[in-house]
C-alpha cells in the first residue's frame, strides 16, 4: 500500500484514467460493430451515418486510448467498405 501522499494520488489518478480508457475503448468497439452491421445490411444511408459516428468516436480516442495510426487504419477500412457499397 502507498505511504506517500503523491503515491496515493497516483493510485487515484490511475484508477480514473483506467475507467476513462475502458469506456472509450468500449465505445469504439460498439460503434464499429454498429457500422459493420449497417454495411452488411446493405443500406448505404444507414451505413454512412453509422460510419460518421464511428469515425468520430475512433478519432476522439486516437492518441489517447489507441495509437493514432491504428485509429486511422480502422477509419480507413470502414470508409473503404462503405464506399464499395452500391
C-alpha positions in Angstrom: 0.0 0.0 0.0 1.2 3.5 -0.8 2.5 5.6 2.1 3.4 8.9 0.4 0.8 11.4 -0.5 1.9 11.6 -4.1 1.7 7.8 -4.4 -1.8 7.8 -3.1 -2.7 10.5 -5.6 -1.2 8.5 -8.4 -3.3 5.4 -7.5 -6.5 7.5 -7.6 -5.5 9.2 -10.9 -4.6 5.8 -12.4 -8.0 4.3 -11.5 -9.8 7.3 -13.0 -7.7 7.2 -16.3 -8.2 3.4 -16.5 -12.0 3.9 -16.3 -11.9 6.6 -18.9 -9.8 4.5 -21.3 -12.0 1.4 -20.8 -15.1 3.5 -21.6 -13.5 5.0 -24.7 -12.4 1.5 -25.9 -15.9 0.1 -25.3 -17.5 3.0 -27.3 -15.1 2.5 -30.2 -15.9 -1.2 -30.3 -19.7 -0.6 -30.0 -19.9 2.0 -32.8 -17.5 0.0 -35.0 -19.8 -3.0 -34.7 -22.8 -0.9 -35.5 -21.1 0.4 -38.6 -20.2 -3.1 -39.8 -23.7 -4.3 -39.2 -25.1 -1.3 -41.2 -22.6 -2.1 -44.0 -23.7 -5.8 -44.0 -27.4 -4.9 -44.1 -26.8 -3.1 -47.4 -28.4 0.2 -46.5 -25.9 2.8 -47.7 -27.6 5.7 -46.0 -27.6 3.9 -42.6 -24.0 2.8 -43.2 -22.9 6.4 -43.9 -24.5 7.6 -40.7 -23.0 4.8 -38.7 -19.6 5.5 -40.3 -19.8 9.1 -39.3 -20.5 8.4 -35.6 -17.9 5.6 -35.6 -15.3 7.8 -37.1 -16.0 10.5 -34.6 -15.6 8.1 -31.6 -12.5 6.5 -33.1 -10.7 9.7 -33.8 -11.5 11.1 -30.4 -9.8 8.1 -28.8 -6.8 8.4 -31.2 -3.6 9.4 -29.4 -5.2 8.8 -26.0 -6.6 5.3 -25.8 -5.3 3.9 -29.0 -2.4 4.9 -31.3 -3.2 7.5 -34.0 -2.2 5.2 -36.9 -4.3 2.3 -35.6 -7.3 4.7 -35.4 -6.7 6.0 -38.9 -6.4 2.5 -40.2 -9.7 1.5 -38.6 -11.4 4.5 -40.1 -9.9 3.9 -43.5 -11.0 0.3 -43.6 -14.6 1.2 -42.6 -14.7 4.1 -45.1 -13.4 1.8 -47.9 -16.2 -0.7 -47.1 -18.9 2.0 -47.2 -17.6 3.4 -50.5 -17.6 0.0 -52.0 -21.3 -0.3 -51.4 -23.7 0.1 -54.4 
